[in-house]
Every structure is written in C-alpha cells, then in structure tokens.
C-alpha cells in the first residue's frame, strides 16, 4: 500500500489532508486492515470542537473497538454521513470516499508535528 504524499499521518493511524484552513480526516489503510471488517462508526456532530491528539469518535469492527484521535485542532464543519449506514466503506476506500470529518483548523501549524507518508509507512511497517 502506498500512502498519499499530500496527507500527514498520526502514530494512532489517522490521516489529514489539508486544503486551505480545512483538514479532512480519515483512518489509514493500515488501521482498517488491523481492525478487520468495520461494523460501526461513531463521529462527532458538526460544530463540535476537536483538539489535536484527543478522541473525536470511535470505530468498531468484528475484532475490536478503537478511538479516533484528531490529528489537528479546530471545529468540525462536516461529517461523512454515508458511514452511519455503510461503515464498511472504511475497509473499501479509507483514503478516499471514507473520510470521517472535515475540521476548520484553529492551528494549521500543528500539521508540522505529524508524520510524512514515507515516515508513516516505515512506522506502520515496523508495528
């Protein structure tokens, strides 16, 4: 699996794609592979505040439940409603259609502390 170069990654296996002051957040391919078949996704409401490194939701699979940690701080401005009825999309397209939330970032410089695609791939491969 190659990880998109224009994303930044967390050691908790989330990604963020930055466009202007908006960060689109999702789970990595590695995360969905480790979780197995995803059966439920719990996401925050639009307007919720997110803080870098703090939980913003949860994902459940047939094997485990896991918190979703925000890679950036800010306000949730969109939620991928499709995942409420089709959580399995996270297994099919974790870096595309199955994004989780969009956040208006309050501190865009936070992304500098996140992993590059190459660094994340090395990290995930070492686990």
N, C-alpha and C positions, 0 to 999 in steps of 0.2 A: 504494500500500500504506500503510495506517495501522498504526503500531506501538502495541502495547498500552501505555496510560498507566501501568499499575501495574508495568511492568517497568523495569529500569535496563539500560543498554547500554554495551558497551566499543567502543573505536575499532578493535578487532580483529574486531568483528561477532559477539560473543556477547551473550546477554541473561541476566538473572537476575530471577526473581520471588521475592520474599521473603515467607515466611509464618512468623511467629514467629522461631525461630532457624534455619530451614531455607531454603536458597536452591536453587531449581530452575533449572537452567542449560540453555540451548539455543543454537542458531545462529539468526541473524536471517534474515528473508526475503531481505534484500539479499545476505547471504553465500551462501545456497543458489542464488540467481539467478546470481550471478557464477561460482560453481563449475560450474553445469550439473548434469547427471544424476549424482547421488551413488551410488557403487557399493560403498563400504566405509566403515565407521566403527570406529575403534579407541578404546575407552573404558577408563578405569581400573577397577580392582577395588574392590568395597565394602571400606571400611577404609583405602583409600589417602588420603594427605594431599594437600591441594591448597593452593597458595599463589597469592594474587592476582597476576595477570599472568604466571604460569608455565604451560607446557603441561600439560594433563591428558589429552590424547588427540590423535587426528588423524582427518581425514576425507579420503576420496579420491573424486574424480569422474573422468569420462571426460577432463576437461581438465587437472586439477591435483590436487595433494595439499596439504593445509594443516593446520597445527597448530590445536588447540582450546585457547584460553587461559582459565584460570579467572578469572571476574570477582570472586571472593571466596575467602578462605582458610578452611580447615576440613577436615573429614573426609567422604569420600564415604560416604553412607549408603544410596544406591540408584542403580542403573544401569538405563537403559531397554533391557532385553534384546531387545525387539522389533527394534531397529535392527541387531542382529547378523545377522538373516535377512532384514530388509526395510529396508535403508538408504535406499531411495528414498522412504520416508515423510518424510525430511527435506525433500524437494522439495515434497511434498504439503501438509504441515502443520507448518512449522518453529516456529510459536509455540504449538502445542498438543500433539497426540499425540506429536510427535517430539522431546520434551525429551530431553536427553542424560543428565544426572546430577542427583542431589539431594545437597546438601552441608550438613552441620550446621556452621554458620558459627562460627568462633572469634573473629571481629572484625566484627560486623554493621555497625559504623560505616564500614567500607570502602566500602559502597554509596554513601556521600555523594560519593565521587570519580568515580562513574560518570555517564554521560550520561542525561538525561531522554529520553522518547520524541521530543519536539519537537527537542531538540538532536541526537539521533542521526539523525533523519530529514533534518535540514539537513546533517549531516556526510556521511551516505551519499549524499545527492543531489549533493553537491559533488565526490565522487570521480570 
